[in-house]
Amino acid sequence: MAPAEPALRCLAVAVRLDAKNEIDSFELTHLLDDLAGSGQWMTTLEWLFVEPPQSAAGEVTAPVSLPEEIAVKAILADLTNEPHRILFDHAMTPAEIRRWRWVAFQMDLNPEGRGRFPWERGHG
């Protein structure tokens, strides 16, 4: 039997665009490190939901996966931002967590063949 997965949340975070009209990944990394902590989150360019959330009034967003307790910390920290950057909070289903774990494996290939999230790898 597979071990139980930890409770994960996915936040829709409003992103800033650079001069090429692409996501400013440096700015997003800095924001997420400030809100959640370095190595405590993971993001992709694709929504990995069974039912992706609706967009927020034309905002460009990035999905950010993180442990539930870190998500609460990030949401509370974002309350001091104006405007708020965290637009949605989604409790992930087991199928969604498996998709994120597959992405984690692609980012950190290992002999065990199991995706490890950044917060599980112990460096960040």
HUHU-V636703 format. One record per backbone hydrogen bond with DSSP energy under -0.5 kcal/mol. NH is the residue of the N-H (numbers start at 0). CO is the residue of the C=O. If there is no record, write none. Layout:
NH&CO, NH&CO
//
This chain:
8&65, 9&89, 10&63, 11&87, 12&10, 12&61, 13&11, 13&84, 14&59, 17&21, 20&17, 23&15, 24&22, 27&23, 28&24, 29&25, 30&26, 31&27, 32&28, 33&29, 34&30, 35&31, 36&31, 36&32, 39&36, 41&64, 43&62, 56&54, 58&55, 60&58, 61&12, 63&10, 64&41, 65&8, 67&6, 70&66, 71&67, 72&68, 73&69, 74&70, 75&71, 76&72, 77&73, 78&74, 78&75, 79&76, 80&77, 86&11, 86&84, 87&11, 89&9, 91&7, 91&89, 96&92, 97&93, 98&94, 99&95, 100&96, 101&97, 102&98, 103&99, 104&100, 105&101, 106&102, 107&103, 112&109, 119&116, 120&116, 120&117, 121&117, 122&117
//
